[in-house]
Amino acid sequence: MSKKHVYLSFRTTPKNQKNLNEIKSKYDLTIGEIIHRMISTFAESEDAKKTIDKLMK
């Protein structure tokens, strides 16, 4: 796991916060680490462009 040097802050919905907290409890990860892994997985996937195109519709 690499050291993160950039601070990022954003808003989300209560539903997304609940989901993140459930993942946090289940896997003993920080919310920052969960989001970092989600972004990395998305960026490295072969379908990233397809997924973002779908999100933007």
N, C-alpha and C positions, 0 to 999 in steps of 0.2 A: 504494500500500500504506500503510495507516494505522499509526501507532505504537500498539503494544499497551501498556496500562498495568496489566494485571491478571496476576499470577503464578498459574499453575494447575499442580498436580502430581497425578498419578494413577498407578495401577498398570495393567499390561496383561499379556498373555500373550507368551511368546517368539515365537509365530507372528506376532502383530500387530507386535511390535518388528522382526522380520525384514522384514515387508512395508513398514513405515515406512522402514527403512534402505535398502531397494531403491529406493523412490520418491526418497528423499534423494539417493542416488547418481546416479540417472537424470536427475533434474531440477535438481540442485544447489540444493535448498531445505533449510532447517532443518526439523527434525521439528516444531518449534513452528509454523512457517509452513504445513506440510502439514496439521496438525491444525486450524489456524485456517481454512484454505480448505475443509477437509472439513465443519466445523461450519457455516460460512457457506453453503456450497452446500446442505447439508441443510436449514438453517433457511429459506432462500429458495425451496426447491422447493415446487411446488404440492402435492406428495404427502407433506409432512412428517408430517401427522397420520396418514395411512394407514401410513406406514413405522413410526412409533413404536407404533401399535396392533399392527402385525405383530410388532415386537420384544418387546412385552410379553406375547405369548401364551405 
